[in-house]
Amino acid sequence: MAHLRELQALLDRIYGERDRKRGPERTLLWLVSEVGEVSEVLIKGKGSGSSYEVELADALAWLLSFANVVGVDVEEAFLRRYGSGCPRCGSIPCICPER
C-alpha cells in the first residue's frame, strides 16, 4: 500500500516540471476545479462509487501536485496536524461540540 509521500513523489515524477512551470496559482485553480467536479457528482445525484473514485482521485492528484509546487510534504503535514487526534480537543474520536 502506498503512502501519501510515495503518491506525492509519483505525481512529481509525472507532472512536476509542468506543474512548476504552471505555478502555484494556476495549479490551485485546477485543484479547486476538480473539487467542484466532486460536488457536481453529488449535486446531480450521479454519485455512484466509480464516479466518486475518478473525481476524488483527480482531486487528490491536484492536491499533491499543488503541494509539490509549494514545497509541502502532505503526509508529514497531515500527521503533524492530525496524528495525535483532533487538533482542537486531542481526542480520538473527536469530542468537540459540533459546529
MIKE-258722 format. One record per residue: residue in one letter; x, y, z of N, C-alpha, C in turn; residue number from 1. Coordinates in pm, 1 decimal. Each point is the difference from the previous one (the first is absolute). Layout:
N
+------+----------+----------+----------+----------+----------+----------+----------+----------+----------+-----+
: code :     n.xx :     n.yy :     n.zz :    ca.xx :    ca.yy :    ca.zz :     c.xx :     c.yy :     c.zz : pos :
+------+----------+----------+----------+----------+----------+----------+----------+----------+----------+-----+
:    a :        X :        Y :        Z :        X :        Y :        Z :        X :        Y :        Z : NUM :
...
+------+----------+----------+----------+----------+----------+----------+----------+----------+----------+-----+
END
This chain:
99
+------+----------+----------+----------+----------+----------+----------+----------+----------+----------+-----+
: code :     n.xx :     n.yy :     n.zz :    ca.xx :    ca.yy :    ca.zz :     c.xx :     c.yy :     c.zz : pos :
+------+----------+----------+----------+----------+----------+----------+----------+----------+----------+-----+
:    m :     85.0 :   -118.2 :      0.0 :    -85.0 :    118.2 :      0.0 :     89.1 :    123.9 :      0.0 :   1 :
:    a :    -30.1 :     92.7 :    -85.0 :     81.0 :    120.7 :    -13.3 :    -33.9 :    100.0 :    109.9 :   2 :
:    h :    101.5 :     68.7 :     44.2 :    -17.2 :    110.7 :     93.9 :    -21.1 :    127.8 :    -80.9 :   3 :
:    l :    -58.8 :     99.5 :     63.1 :    -20.6 :    127.7 :    -69.2 :    130.2 :     54.4 :    -55.9 :   4 :
:    r :    108.0 :    -14.8 :     75.1 :    130.3 :     49.8 :    -46.0 :     39.6 :    -65.2 :   -131.8 :   5 :
:    e :    -27.3 :   -130.1 :    -13.2 :     31.8 :    -71.2 :   -124.0 :    -88.8 :     46.5 :   -114.7 :   6 :
:    l :   -127.2 :     22.4 :     29.4 :    -91.5 :     50.4 :   -102.8 :     40.2 :    140.6 :    -43.4 :   7 :
:    q :     39.4 :     81.3 :     96.4 :     44.0 :    135.6 :    -31.7 :    125.5 :     -3.4 :    -87.1 :   8 :
:    a :     93.2 :    -89.4 :     30.3 :    121.4 :    -13.6 :    -80.9 :    -33.2 :    -49.2 :   -140.7 :   9 :
:    l :    -96.0 :    -90.7 :    -10.5 :    -42.1 :    -48.9 :   -131.3 :    -55.5 :    114.5 :    -84.3 :  10 :
:    l :    -87.5 :     81.4 :     59.1 :    -56.5 :    113.8 :    -73.8 :    109.5 :     97.6 :    -39.7 :  11 :
:    d :    100.5 :     15.5 :     83.3 :    110.4 :     90.5 :    -33.9 :     79.1 :    -53.5 :   -119.2 :  12 :
:    r :     19.0 :   -132.2 :     -4.8 :     70.1 :    -58.6 :   -114.8 :    -81.6 :     14.8 :   -127.7 :  13 :
:    i :   -131.5 :    -16.4 :     12.0 :    -86.0 :      7.1 :   -118.1 :    -17.9 :    144.1 :    -47.5 :  14 :
:    y :    -31.7 :     91.1 :     92.2 :    -42.1 :    134.5 :    -38.1 :     82.8 :    113.5 :     60.4 :  15 :
:    g :    101.2 :    -31.7 :     79.5 :     70.3 :    102.5 :     76.4 :     51.7 :    117.3 :    -81.2 :  16 :
:    e :     67.9 :    -28.2 :   -109.4 :     55.3 :    108.4 :    -81.6 :   -111.8 :     88.1 :    -53.9 :  17 :
:    r :   -103.9 :    -61.6 :    -50.1 :   -115.1 :     72.8 :    -55.1 :    -69.0 :     82.2 :    109.4 :  18 :
:    d :    -17.3 :    -61.6 :    118.2 :    -66.6 :     70.0 :    110.7 :     79.6 :    122.6 :     45.1 :  19 :
:    r :    130.9 :    -14.4 :     10.1 :     82.1 :    113.9 :     43.6 :     -4.1 :    113.2 :   -102.2 :  20 :
:    k :     -4.8 :    -33.8 :   -128.6 :    -14.0 :    102.6 :   -103.2 :   -135.3 :     70.2 :     12.2 :  21 :
:    r :   -104.2 :    -75.5 :     31.2 :   -134.6 :     55.0 :     12.5 :     -6.7 :     95.3 :    119.0 :  22 :
:    g :     69.9 :    -34.7 :    108.2 :      2.2 :     84.4 :    119.1 :   -109.5 :    -35.3 :     99.8 :  23 :
:    p :     13.7 :     51.9 :    122.0 :    -95.6 :    -36.1 :    105.2 :   -142.0 :     50.6 :    -25.1 :  24 :
:    e :    -14.3 :    120.3 :    -53.6 :   -134.4 :     54.7 :    -18.6 :    -82.1 :    -83.9 :    -97.1 :  25 :
:    r :     56.4 :    -29.9 :   -115.3 :    -74.1 :    -76.5 :   -100.8 :    -17.3 :   -145.9 :     41.3 :  26 :
:    t :     96.9 :    -54.4 :     72.6 :    -14.0 :   -137.5 :     48.7 :   -111.8 :     -6.6 :    103.6 :  27 :
:    l :     -8.4 :     99.3 :     85.8 :   -108.7 :      5.2 :     97.7 :   -135.3 :     12.0 :    -69.3 :  28 :
:    l :     -8.4 :     77.5 :   -105.6 :   -126.3 :     11.3 :    -73.9 :    -44.4 :   -135.7 :    -54.7 :  29 :
:    w :     95.6 :    -79.7 :    -48.4 :    -35.0 :   -134.5 :    -48.4 :    -52.1 :    -85.6 :    115.3 :  30 :
:    l :     62.5 :     10.9 :    117.5 :    -46.3 :    -74.8 :    117.4 :   -143.3 :     38.8 :     34.3 :  31 :
:    v :    -27.0 :    129.4 :      4.8 :   -134.8 :     47.1 :     32.1 :   -100.4 :    -51.0 :   -103.7 :  32 :
:    s :     39.2 :      0.5 :   -126.0 :    -86.7 :    -50.3 :   -106.4 :    -33.2 :   -147.5 :     21.8 :  33 :
:    e :     99.7 :    -78.5 :     37.9 :    -23.7 :   -143.2 :     22.4 :    -89.9 :    -23.8 :    120.1 :  34 :
:    v :     15.7 :     78.8 :    105.7 :    -88.8 :    -12.6 :    116.1 :   -142.4 :     36.7 :    -42.5 :  35 :
:    g :    -11.6 :     98.5 :    -87.8 :   -130.7 :     34.9 :    -54.6 :    -62.7 :   -116.3 :    -74.9 :  36 :
:    e :     79.9 :    -76.9 :    -70.4 :    -52.5 :   -116.3 :    -72.1 :    -50.3 :   -107.3 :     96.2 :  37 :
:    v :     64.1 :    -13.4 :    115.9 :    -50.6 :    -92.9 :    101.9 :   -137.9 :     46.8 :     45.9 :  38 :
:    s :    -13.9 :    129.9 :     24.9 :   -129.2 :     51.1 :     46.0 :   -106.8 :    -14.2 :   -108.4 :  39 :
:    e :     37.4 :     12.7 :   -126.4 :    -96.9 :    -18.6 :   -108.7 :    -55.4 :   -141.8 :     -0.6 :  40 :
:    v :     85.7 :    -97.5 :     25.8 :    -46.0 :   -138.8 :      5.8 :   -104.4 :    -14.0 :    109.5 :  41 :
:    l :     24.2 :     59.8 :    114.6 :    -93.9 :     -7.5 :    111.7 :   -129.7 :     75.0 :    -31.1 :  42 :
:    i :     11.9 :    123.2 :    -47.2 :   -117.1 :     84.3 :    -25.3 :    -89.3 :    -57.6 :   -108.8 :  43 :
:    k :     60.5 :    -52.7 :   -104.2 :    -78.5 :    -54.3 :   -111.0 :    -55.2 :   -138.7 :     30.4 :  44 :
:    g :     32.3 :    -53.0 :    117.9 :    -53.2 :   -129.5 :     39.2 :     57.1 :   -115.4 :    -78.8 :  45 :
:    k :    116.5 :     21.8 :    -59.7 :     63.0 :   -107.3 :    -78.0 :    110.9 :    -64.7 :     81.3 :  46 :
:    g :    -16.2 :     -1.9 :    129.8 :    104.2 :    -42.5 :     90.5 :     19.0 :   -148.7 :     11.9 :  47 :
:    s :     37.1 :    -63.5 :   -108.3 :     36.4 :   -141.2 :     10.0 :    143.1 :     -6.8 :     50.7 :  48 :
:    g :     37.4 :   -114.5 :     53.0 :    136.0 :    -16.2 :     51.0 :    105.6 :     32.1 :   -102.6 :  49 :
:    s :    -22.4 :    -43.5 :   -125.0 :    101.7 :     22.7 :   -102.5 :     10.0 :    147.7 :    -36.2 :  50 :
:    s :   -111.9 :     73.2 :      2.8 :      5.6 :    143.8 :    -27.4 :     82.1 :     71.1 :    105.8 :  51 :
:    y :    -24.6 :    -33.8 :    124.4 :     76.8 :     60.6 :    108.5 :    146.9 :    -39.3 :     -9.0 :  52 :
:    e :     27.2 :   -125.1 :    -32.9 :    139.0 :    -45.9 :     -8.3 :     80.5 :     85.0 :    -97.3 :  53 :
:    v :    -53.7 :     21.6 :   -117.9 :     72.2 :     76.7 :   -102.5 :     22.7 :    142.5 :     47.4 :  54 :
:    e :   -106.0 :     65.6 :     47.3 :     11.3 :    140.6 :     37.5 :     84.7 :     19.1 :    124.9 :  55 :
:    l :    -12.8 :    -88.9 :     97.6 :     83.2 :     11.0 :    120.9 :    146.7 :    -27.4 :    -30.6 :  56 :
:    a :     25.6 :    -95.8 :    -88.9 :    138.6 :    -25.7 :    -40.2 :     59.8 :    122.5 :    -68.1 :  57 :
:    d :    -79.0 :     64.6 :    -87.4 :     48.3 :    121.6 :    -66.5 :     23.8 :    111.8 :    100.8 :  58 :
:    a :    -92.7 :     17.2 :     95.9 :     17.0 :    105.4 :    100.7 :    124.4 :    -25.9 :     84.2 :  59 :
:    l :     22.4 :   -124.9 :     39.1 :    119.5 :    -32.8 :     77.4 :    126.4 :     25.6 :    -80.9 :  60 :
:    a :     -3.1 :    -37.0 :   -127.1 :    116.9 :     23.2 :    -85.8 :     33.8 :    148.3 :     -6.5 :  61 :
:    w :   -101.0 :     85.0 :    -16.9 :     26.2 :    144.0 :     -6.4 :     42.8 :     55.1 :    135.2 :  62 :
:    l :    -52.0 :    -54.1 :    110.0 :     46.2 :     41.7 :    132.4 :    147.9 :    -32.1 :     17.5 :  63 :
:    l :     38.9 :   -121.0 :    -39.3 :    139.6 :    -39.7 :     12.7 :     89.1 :     80.9 :    -93.9 :  64 :
:    s :    -49.0 :     29.6 :   -119.8 :     76.1 :     84.1 :    -92.3 :     19.1 :    140.0 :     57.0 :  65 :
:    f :   -106.4 :     56.4 :     56.4 :     10.4 :    132.4 :     61.6 :    100.4 :     -2.4 :    115.0 :  66 :
:    a :     -6.8 :   -104.6 :     82.3 :     94.3 :    -12.8 :    111.1 :    143.7 :     -6.3 :    -50.5 :  67 :
:    n :     21.9 :    -70.2 :   -109.9 :    134.6 :     -4.8 :    -58.2 :     45.4 :    138.6 :    -42.8 :  68 :
:    v :    -87.8 :     74.9 :    -63.3 :     35.8 :    133.3 :    -48.8 :     36.2 :     93.2 :    115.8 :  69 :
:    v :    -72.6 :     -9.9 :    111.5 :     25.9 :     89.5 :    112.8 :     94.3 :    -60.3 :    104.2 :  70 :
:    g :     48.7 :   -122.1 :    -25.5 :    101.5 :    -59.9 :     85.7 :    -49.6 :    -54.6 :    133.2 :  71 :
:    v :   -117.5 :    -60.1 :      0.4 :    -55.0 :    -58.1 :    122.9 :     -7.1 :   -151.2 :    -13.7 :  72 :
:    d :     52.7 :    -72.2 :     97.6 :    -14.5 :   -144.7 :      8.4 :   -135.4 :    -25.8 :     66.1 :  73 :
:    v :    -98.9 :    -42.0 :    -78.6 :   -137.1 :    -13.1 :     49.0 :     -9.4 :   -103.0 :    112.2 :  74 :
:    e :     68.0 :   -111.0 :    -13.8 :     -7.2 :   -103.2 :    104.0 :     53.4 :     53.6 :    132.4 :  75 :
:    e :    113.7 :     65.5 :     -3.2 :     58.8 :     57.5 :    121.0 :    -91.4 :    106.4 :     60.3 :  76 :
:    a :    -53.4 :     87.6 :    -84.0 :    -88.4 :    105.8 :     48.5 :   -126.5 :    -59.0 :     62.1 :  77 :
:    f :    -56.4 :   -102.4 :    -64.6 :   -121.6 :    -62.7 :     51.0 :     25.5 :    -64.1 :    136.0 :  78 :
:    l :    109.6 :    -75.0 :     10.8 :     30.5 :    -66.6 :    127.0 :     30.9 :    100.7 :    110.1 :  79 :
:    r :     66.1 :    108.3 :    -35.0 :     28.0 :    103.6 :     98.7 :   -130.9 :     61.5 :     50.5 :  80 :
:    r :    -95.7 :     17.2 :    -89.7 :   -125.8 :     65.1 :     36.0 :    -99.9 :    -96.8 :     64.4 :  81 :
:    y :    -12.4 :   -122.5 :    -51.5 :   -103.9 :    -92.7 :     44.0 :     52.1 :   -129.9 :     61.6 :  82 :
:    g :    130.6 :    -17.4 :      5.7 :     57.5 :   -126.4 :     44.9 :    -31.1 :    -37.6 :    143.6 :  83 :
:    s :    -31.9 :     98.2 :     83.9 :    -31.0 :    -27.7 :    140.4 :   -148.1 :     15.0 :     30.6 :  84 :
:    g :    -80.0 :     15.2 :   -104.5 :   -143.2 :     15.6 :     20.3 :    -47.3 :    135.8 :    -48.5 :  85 :
:    c :   -115.1 :     38.4 :     46.1 :    -58.6 :    128.5 :    -38.2 :     94.5 :    113.3 :     39.9 :  86 :
:    p :     29.7 :     91.2 :    -92.8 :     89.7 :    110.5 :     33.6 :    -52.7 :     91.3 :    110.3 :  87 :
:    r :   -131.5 :      4.0 :     19.1 :    -56.9 :     87.8 :    103.1 :     -7.4 :    -67.3 :    136.6 :  88 :
:    c :    -57.3 :   -120.4 :      5.1 :    -19.1 :    -64.0 :    131.0 :    101.9 :   -109.7 :     28.1 :  89 :
:    g :     70.9 :    -46.3 :   -104.4 :    101.0 :   -103.9 :     17.6 :    -55.7 :   -140.1 :     12.0 :  90 :
:    s :   -128.9 :    -16.3 :    -11.5 :    -62.1 :   -131.1 :     20.1 :    -21.5 :    -75.3 :   -130.1 :  91 :
:    i :     -5.4 :   -134.3 :     15.2 :    -39.7 :    -89.8 :   -108.0 :   -106.5 :    -91.8 :     58.9 :  92 :
:    p :   -126.7 :     10.3 :    -42.6 :    -54.8 :     95.0 :    -95.6 :    -10.4 :    138.9 :     62.6 :  93 :
:    c :    -21.8 :     97.3 :    -85.5 :    -14.2 :    138.0 :     42.8 :   -119.1 :     14.0 :     94.2 :  94 :
:    i :     21.3 :     77.8 :    107.9 :   -109.8 :     26.4 :     95.0 :    -35.6 :    148.7 :      3.7 :  95 :
:    c :     47.3 :     75.2 :    -97.6 :    -35.6 :    141.5 :     -9.4 :   -149.7 :     13.1 :    -25.9 :  96 :
:    p :    -60.6 :    108.8 :     49.5 :   -140.5 :     24.4 :    -37.7 :     -8.7 :     20.0 :   -150.9 :  97 :
:    e :   -105.7 :    -50.7 :    -60.0 :    -17.3 :     16.5 :   -144.0 :    -23.4 :    145.1 :    -32.4 :  98 :
:    r :     52.5 :     42.0 :   -115.3 :    -14.9 :    139.4 :    -42.6 :   -122.9 :     14.8 :    -83.6 :  99 :
+------+----------+----------+----------+----------+----------+----------+----------+----------+----------+-----+
END
